[in-house]
Amino acid sequence: MTFLTFITRNLLRRPTRTALTLLGLAVAVGSVIALLGIAHNFTATMANTFERRGIDLIVLAAGKTDQLSSDISESIPEQVARIPGVLGVSSTLLDLIEIPRGRSSISVIAQGWNWNNFAFDDLEILAGRRLLAGDDHQAILGVNLADSLGKTVGDTIELQGEPFAVVGVYRSLDVFENGAVVIPLRQMQRLAGRPGRITAFGVRVDKSGTDDPGPRVEAIRQQIEAFRGSEGIKLTAQPRQNYLQSASHLKVTKAMAWMVSAVAILIGVISMLNTMVMSVLERTQEIGILRAVGWPPSRIVRMILGEAILLGVAAAVLGTIAATALTYVLSMSPKVRGFIEPGIAPMIIAQGVAITVLIGLLGGAYPAYRAARLLPTEAIRHD
């Protein structure tokens, strides 16, 4: 009998307790994996979108870490576009708007784009068409939003009390955009009460003819931040990776995920500790016999920790399956559809397994120490 088989049989000897502990740990670990996976997917989809669109710099008003609070004159991107080495700019006015749905309403991301915004080139038009020059009260819907509202090309949606004809349905790499509505910039400015303003713009830098575009991007970044328009407004131009690290909504998402995860880990450690302490108490005589036949304290420690880690890894497998299923269920929920990308990245699964191993080590450390200190004679006499 191998050592692994031995500790596996030890767990199976008490199937009810093992199953309940396994279920509790799976819920805790699954919650950790699901939350971290959702937070990771937010960042990953945005990074993929920026890369696919060739956006090298994201420009906001200085001191702002998210687009909702940023405020820039729409004339600034036009002047930035004339800087040598800038291939193009993509202006956006972003806001949250309530859209009626039956007797209630849902809050969605609304984006105002000019008809020639290069971001349109990245959208996969599933039905209808994109926005064109001269469009008035036309809108295109992300595929998730269209499904949630039950709208398609030819239907009408209401934004701030005004009707907009749906002329297209699109799919984007960005999960947020799949749950968003895009309308002409001028009309978005009017609905938001921000005439002549935008919240951010992306910049494409000419990187042709060089193997290291970093210096060129940095030079353009410095020129943009040194730029002062007629209002004297200061700008912050960030490379896409820096923007993803500093964006307040992404930082809050990650912080909340780790805070809830910390609570789940603590619960998992306490559950593991309780199970392993009870196991050691019930097997005191057995441990004494093992010591009497020559097992050293270190082997007893490995046995108890091995049981705890094996239990944790089994919980990680169940938790990963549950977390993956949960993200798919949540992504289909009308309340959060368009804000959650289903699936769990392999990196997050690896983190979840590492966390369960840590839970096993922490929860099994004291019981293993207690078992190793038992004297054979005292353990055998234990009632």
LODREN-815671 format. One line per field, with one value per residue (C-alpha): x, y, z; residue in three letters. Coordinates in pm, 1 decimal. Layout:
residues N
x = (X;...)
y = (Y;...)
z = (Z;...)
code = (ALA;...)
end
This chain:
residues 383
x = (0.0;141.5;146.3;-105.8;-341.9;-309.9;-407.7;-687.5;-835.2;-810.0;-1036.5;-1280.7;-1321.2;-1539.3;-1733.4;-1997.9;-1750.2;-1518.0;-1805.0;-1934.9;-1587.0;-1523.1;-1850.2;-1776.7;-1425.8;-1549.1;-1797.2;-1526.1;-1267.1;-1524.3;-1622.1;-1257.4;-1199.9;-1523.6;-1455.8;-1091.8;-1189.8;-1451.7;-1205.0;-937.9;-1178.4;-1264.6;-900.8;-821.8;-1108.6;-1020.4;-653.8;-748.6;-973.3;-702.3;-448.1;-677.9;-767.7;-402.9;-456.4;-119.8;-226.8;-547.2;-591.5;-800.9;-824.2;-533.8;-606.4;-890.0;-869.1;-1190.8;-1379.9;-1702.8;-1538.7;-1309.1;-1402.2;-1215.4;-1297.5;-1369.0;-1134.0;-828.6;-820.2;-835.0;-524.5;-347.5;-414.8;-192.4;113.4;375.4;374.9;7.1;-184.5;-530.0;-746.3;-1067.8;-1291.6;-1557.2;-1819.4;-1922.2;-2208.3;-2460.3;-2818.1;-3140.0;-3328.1;-3691.7;-3762.4;-4121.8;-4231.5;-3874.4;-3549.7;-3187.4;-2871.0;-2646.6;-2325.4;-2393.4;-2109.5;-2106.3;-1879.4;-1821.1;-1918.4;-1550.7;-1425.1;-1178.3;-1327.8;-1612.6;-1365.7;-1319.0;-1689.2;-1843.4;-2175.6;-2418.9;-2722.8;-2788.5;-2507.1;-2274.8;-2342.2;-2286.1;-2235.3;-2560.9;-2730.0;-2984.3;-3142.6;-2993.2;-2824.1;-2640.1;-2666.9;-2417.5;-2531.5;-2589.6;-2791.9;-2997.5;-3080.2;-3160.7;-3398.0;-3537.1;-3451.8;-3323.5;-3271.7;-3581.3;-3693.8;-3683.2;-3528.4;-3581.4;-3285.3;-3357.0;-3711.1;-3606.0;-3666.9;-3367.2;-3399.2;-3186.7;-2989.6;-2737.4;-2638.1;-2268.5;-2029.6;-1711.0;-1413.4;-1490.5;-1762.8;-1863.5;-1928.3;-2138.8;-2375.0;-2359.7;-2535.3;-2347.5;-2506.4;-2372.6;-2142.8;-2345.3;-2661.8;-2478.3;-2340.2;-2691.5;-2838.3;-2557.3;-2579.5;-2214.3;-2206.1;-1867.7;-1718.7;-1579.8;-1457.6;-1150.1;-975.3;-740.0;-427.8;-262.9;109.8;300.8;531.2;640.1;1007.7;1113.0;1144.0;1107.7;807.5;848.3;1051.3;807.3;505.7;681.8;768.9;406.7;290.8;514.6;391.9;28.6;83.5;269.3;-17.6;-245.7;-555.7;-742.6;-881.3;-535.5;-658.2;-399.1;-408.3;-286.6;-176.1;-121.2;5.0;-270.9;-107.4;-66.5;-426.0;-550.3;-350.3;-470.6;-833.5;-1042.8;-1327.6;-1081.0;-894.1;-1219.7;-1325.7;-997.1;-998.0;-1351.5;-1264.6;-963.9;-1154.0;-1430.9;-1170.0;-986.5;-1306.5;-1366.5;-1008.3;-1045.9;-1366.0;-1190.1;-898.0;-1131.9;-1332.0;-1016.2;-875.9;-1194.9;-1203.8;-839.4;-842.9;-1143.6;-971.4;-659.4;-860.5;-1056.8;-744.4;-522.0;-480.5;-417.3;-147.4;5.9;23.6;188.9;445.1;499.2;573.8;839.0;674.2;878.2;701.0;787.3;592.3;291.5;310.3;323.1;21.1;-197.4;-84.1;-122.8;-484.2;-553.3;-388.8;-560.9;-894.0;-812.9;-712.5;-1033.7;-1224.4;-1032.6;-1150.0;-1513.1;-1482.4;-1334.6;-1619.8;-1874.7;-1703.7;-1692.4;-2059.7;-2143.8;-1979.3;-2181.8;-2505.2;-2429.8;-2337.9;-2688.3;-2863.6;-3051.1;-2922.7;-2553.1;-2555.1;-2299.8;-2081.9;-1950.1;-1743.0;-1802.4;-1519.9;-1214.8;-859.5;-601.2;-394.5;-687.6;-744.5;-376.8;-419.2;-724.3;-531.9;-247.2;-496.0;-645.1;-298.7;-237.9;-570.1;-463.6;-126.4;-271.6;-568.9;-359.9;-52.5;-176.4;-341.5;-22.7;191.2;-36.8;-33.4;347.6;386.5;181.8;391.1;321.2;241.8;7.7;-165.1;-229.8;-379.7;-601.1;-974.3)
y = (0.0;337.4;634.8;819.7;523.0;506.6;871.0;842.3;548.5;745.9;1012.5;758.1;585.1;877.9;951.0;1180.8;1412.7;1409.5;1489.2;1777.2;1923.2;1881.8;2059.2;2349.8;2392.9;2369.6;2651.4;2867.9;2796.8;2820.5;3167.0;3273.8;3137.9;3287.9;3635.5;3642.1;3501.6;3772.0;4045.0;3896.4;3870.7;4240.3;4335.5;4074.3;4170.6;4539.5;4462.9;4253.7;4530.0;4796.6;4571.4;4472.8;4835.1;4935.0;5185.2;5271.5;5550.6;5623.5;5993.0;6125.4;6454.9;6478.3;6333.9;6111.7;5733.5;5644.8;5768.9;5853.6;6134.6;6262.3;6575.0;6694.4;6934.7;6747.3;6983.8;6844.3;6504.7;6687.4;6887.0;6578.5;6402.0;6662.0;6569.4;6401.0;6027.1;6005.8;5780.6;5841.8;5921.8;5765.9;5996.5;5868.3;6021.0;5751.9;5761.8;5535.0;5561.4;5397.1;5211.3;5113.2;4739.6;4648.2;4797.4;4848.5;4976.0;4868.2;5075.1;5038.6;5189.1;5442.8;5553.6;5849.1;5799.5;6000.2;5810.6;5785.4;5648.2;5369.1;5160.5;5076.2;4876.1;4632.8;4559.7;4253.1;4368.8;4081.0;4255.4;4585.3;4837.1;5065.4;5434.5;5658.4;6029.4;6218.9;5959.3;6119.9;5929.9;5601.6;5350.0;5021.0;4769.0;4523.9;4165.6;4107.0;4423.5;4343.5;3999.3;4140.2;4402.0;4171.6;4428.9;4389.4;4601.1;4809.6;4832.2;5143.7;5205.0;5499.0;5696.3;5979.9;5991.2;6015.0;5738.7;5593.2;5355.9;5041.3;5019.4;4754.2;4482.4;4416.3;4191.1;4326.4;4163.8;4389.2;4237.8;4588.0;4696.7;4385.7;4520.3;4880.1;5108.2;5331.6;5650.2;5954.1;6169.2;6488.9;6329.0;6162.5;6502.3;6644.7;6356.4;6378.3;6757.8;6790.9;6978.7;6979.3;6741.0;6388.3;6167.0;6007.7;5930.4;5660.8;5732.0;5519.2;5577.0;5511.7;5221.5;5127.9;5075.3;4996.0;4681.4;4875.4;5112.5;5206.5;5525.9;5651.7;5588.9;5758.4;6062.6;6102.9;6054.6;6336.2;6569.8;6499.1;6561.2;6884.0;6995.0;7274.4;7362.3;7689.8;7591.6;7511.2;7167.5;6911.3;6562.8;6222.2;5988.8;5632.5;5326.2;5068.4;4844.2;5135.9;5238.4;4888.3;4891.9;5235.4;5235.8;5285.8;5052.2;4768.6;4837.4;4836.8;4511.8;4343.1;4480.7;4356.6;4016.6;3978.8;4104.3;3850.0;3587.4;3654.9;3585.1;3265.3;3151.7;3213.1;3009.0;2732.8;2724.5;2703.6;2424.8;2231.3;2284.8;2154.0;1845.3;1752.6;1813.0;1581.2;1326.2;1326.4;1296.2;1001.3;825.5;875.8;502.4;436.9;704.0;550.0;211.6;368.2;531.8;200.7;13.1;263.6;563.5;875.0;1203.3;1346.3;1068.7;1133.3;1501.7;1413.4;1185.4;1453.0;1729.9;1495.3;1426.2;1798.6;1888.0;1601.5;1718.2;2073.4;1972.3;1770.3;2078.8;2287.9;2058.4;2079.6;2452.1;2519.5;2334.4;2522.3;2858.2;2807.2;2711.8;3010.9;3259.4;3119.3;3140.0;3496.3;3601.5;3500.0;3683.5;3995.5;4194.4;4157.3;4045.6;4238.7;4302.5;3950.6;3740.1;3365.4;3118.1;3103.4;3168.6;2891.2;3137.2;3190.1;2815.1;2775.7;3045.3;2863.7;2536.8;2718.8;2873.0;2533.1;2390.6;2685.4;2614.8;2253.1;2349.7;2608.1;2395.8;2081.6;2234.3;2231.0;1885.2;1747.2;1904.6;1763.4;1416.2;1416.1;1496.4;1196.4;937.0;580.3;449.0;734.6;719.9;347.0;384.2;674.8;603.5)
z = (0.0;-99.2;136.1;-86.0;-78.9;298.6;357.5;100.6;290.8;612.2;459.9;318.5;656.2;766.7;447.0;597.5;769.5;468.9;230.3;444.7;487.5;115.8;32.2;267.7;132.4;-227.3;-163.8;-6.3;-274.4;-553.3;-430.8;-436.0;-785.9;-922.4;-781.6;-890.3;-1229.4;-1287.7;-1186.6;-1414.7;-1708.2;-1674.8;-1720.5;-1985.6;-2215.9;-2195.7;-2264.9;-2568.7;-2698.9;-2668.7;-2838.7;-3123.9;-3191.8;-3184.8;-2902.2;-2748.3;-2512.6;-2321.0;-2245.7;-1956.2;-1772.9;-1528.8;-1186.6;-1309.7;-1296.1;-1476.2;-1779.0;-1599.7;-1400.4;-1677.2;-1874.9;-2185.3;-2466.6;-2789.5;-2974.5;-2794.4;-2974.0;-3307.2;-3210.5;-3075.1;-3405.5;-3575.4;-3363.8;-3588.9;-3522.6;-3422.5;-3660.6;-3521.6;-3220.7;-3093.4;-2888.7;-2647.5;-2423.4;-2176.3;-1928.5;-1755.3;-1882.6;-1769.3;-2043.4;-1980.7;-1991.1;-1925.3;-1594.4;-1476.8;-1625.2;-1646.4;-1620.5;-1924.6;-2052.4;-2327.2;-2554.0;-2787.6;-3092.0;-3406.6;-3720.9;-3827.0;-3492.6;-3574.6;-3291.0;-3531.3;-3741.2;-3451.8;-3399.6;-3559.7;-3703.0;-3650.7;-3796.9;-3970.7;-3997.5;-3801.7;-3742.5;-4042.8;-4101.6;-4067.8;-3846.6;-3615.6;-3325.1;-3444.2;-3215.4;-3233.9;-2950.1;-2807.3;-2856.1;-2483.1;-2444.9;-2755.1;-2615.6;-2272.2;-2415.8;-2681.3;-2949.3;-3301.3;-3611.8;-3685.4;-3323.3;-3106.5;-2765.1;-2532.8;-2398.4;-2155.7;-2286.7;-2652.0;-2909.7;-3094.2;-3387.9;-3362.8;-3687.5;-3587.4;-3340.5;-3281.6;-3092.9;-2933.7;-2761.6;-2465.6;-2245.9;-2131.6;-2490.1;-2553.7;-2291.0;-2414.6;-2661.2;-2904.9;-3040.4;-3230.9;-3018.9;-3063.7;-2932.2;-2646.4;-2545.0;-2542.3;-2341.5;-2087.4;-2066.7;-2171.2;-2504.1;-2673.4;-2416.8;-2414.6;-2132.6;-2293.6;-2617.8;-2741.8;-2944.8;-3210.1;-3251.8;-3573.8;-3482.7;-3833.2;-3907.1;-3550.7;-3342.0;-3017.3;-3028.2;-2661.2;-2716.1;-2980.9;-2759.3;-2468.4;-2680.9;-2790.5;-2431.3;-2311.4;-2586.5;-2499.1;-2128.4;-2208.7;-2430.5;-2308.3;-2504.2;-2494.0;-2153.0;-2018.0;-1916.8;-1808.8;-1954.5;-1841.7;-2121.6;-2005.0;-2192.1;-2195.8;-1932.8;-1693.8;-1751.0;-1668.5;-1345.7;-1235.7;-1356.0;-1043.7;-1143.0;-1206.5;-882.0;-684.5;-849.5;-760.9;-406.1;-342.4;-488.0;-256.9;49.6;3.3;-81.5;245.5;440.1;241.0;304.0;677.7;684.1;492.3;736.4;1037.1;871.0;789.1;1138.7;1300.2;1079.6;1129.8;1507.2;1542.5;1321.5;1538.0;1861.3;1728.5;1600.5;1903.0;1965.7;1598.8;1591.7;1906.5;1733.8;1428.6;1656.8;1837.8;1513.8;1418.4;1250.0;1332.8;1423.4;1080.6;907.6;1131.5;1036.5;666.8;708.1;872.0;636.4;339.2;434.8;472.3;140.7;-43.9;94.5;-16.1;-369.7;-409.0;-293.4;-550.0;-831.7;-722.1;-651.3;-997.2;-1167.5;-956.8;-1014.0;-1391.4;-1397.8;-1176.9;-1414.5;-1704.1;-1503.2;-1391.7;-1745.4;-1855.8;-1571.6;-1691.2;-1393.6;-1478.2;-1839.5;-2036.6;-1731.3;-1662.9;-1900.9;-1846.5;-1786.5;-1560.3;-1682.5;-1616.5;-1413.3;-1174.7;-1144.6;-1051.2;-787.4;-652.2;-623.1;-448.6;-204.7;-121.6;-57.9;175.8;349.9;392.0;537.7;776.3;879.1;925.8;1092.2;1452.6;1435.3;1277.1;1549.4;1818.6;1665.3;1633.0;2004.0;2119.7;2305.5;2191.7;2539.9;2626.5;2289.0;2310.4;2661.7;2545.8;2584.2)
code = (MET;THR;PHE;LEU;THR;PHE;ILE;THR;ARG;ASN;LEU;LEU;ARG;ARG;PRO;THR;ARG;THR;ALA;LEU;THR;LEU;LEU;GLY;LEU;ALA;VAL;ALA;VAL;GLY;SER;VAL;ILE;ALA;LEU;LEU;GLY;ILE;ALA;HIS;ASN;PHE;THR;ALA;THR;MET;ALA;ASN;THR;PHE;GLU;ARG;ARG;GLY;ILE;ASP;LEU;ILE;VAL;LEU;ALA;ALA;GLY;LYS;THR;ASP;GLN;LEU;SER;SER;ASP;ILE;SER;GLU;SER;ILE;PRO;GLU;GLN;VAL;ALA;ARG;ILE;PRO;GLY;VAL;LEU;GLY;VAL;SER;SER;THR;LEU;LEU;ASP;LEU;ILE;GLU;ILE;PRO;ARG;GLY;ARG;SER;SER;ILE;SER;VAL;ILE;ALA;GLN;GLY;TRP;ASN;TRP;ASN;ASN;PHE;ALA;PHE;ASP;ASP;LEU;GLU;ILE;LEU;ALA;GLY;ARG;ARG;LEU;LEU;ALA;GLY;ASP;ASP;HIS;GLN;ALA;ILE;LEU;GLY;VAL;ASN;LEU;ALA;ASP;SER;LEU;GLY;LYS;THR;VAL;GLY;ASP;THR;ILE;GLU;LEU;GLN;GLY;GLU;PRO;PHE;ALA;VAL;VAL;GLY;VAL;TYR;ARG;SER;LEU;ASP;VAL;PHE;GLU;ASN;GLY;ALA;VAL;VAL;ILE;PRO;LEU;ARG;GLN;MET;GLN;ARG;LEU;ALA;GLY;ARG;PRO;GLY;ARG;ILE;THR;ALA;PHE;GLY;VAL;ARG;VAL;ASP;LYS;SER;GLY;THR;ASP;ASP;PRO;GLY;PRO;ARG;VAL;GLU;ALA;ILE;ARG;GLN;GLN;ILE;GLU;ALA;PHE;ARG;GLY;SER;GLU;GLY;ILE;LYS;LEU;THR;ALA;GLN;PRO;ARG;GLN;ASN;TYR;LEU;GLN;SER;ALA;SER;HIS;LEU;LYS;VAL;THR;LYS;ALA;MET;ALA;TRP;MET;VAL;SER;ALA;VAL;ALA;ILE;LEU;ILE;GLY;VAL;ILE;SER;MET;LEU;ASN;THR;MET;VAL;MET;SER;VAL;LEU;GLU;ARG;THR;GLN;GLU;ILE;GLY;ILE;LEU;ARG;ALA;VAL;GLY;TRP;PRO;PRO;SER;ARG;ILE;VAL;ARG;MET;ILE;LEU;GLY;GLU;ALA;ILE;LEU;LEU;GLY;VAL;ALA;ALA;ALA;VAL;LEU;GLY;THR;ILE;ALA;ALA;THR;ALA;LEU;THR;TYR;VAL;LEU;SER;MET;SER;PRO;LYS;VAL;ARG;GLY;PHE;ILE;GLU;PRO;GLY;ILE;ALA;PRO;MET;ILE;ILE;ALA;GLN;GLY;VAL;ALA;ILE;THR;VAL;LEU;ILE;GLY;LEU;LEU;GLY;GLY;ALA;TYR;PRO;ALA;TYR;ARG;ALA;ALA;ARG;LEU;LEU;PRO;THR;GLU;ALA;ILE;ARG;HIS;ASP)
end
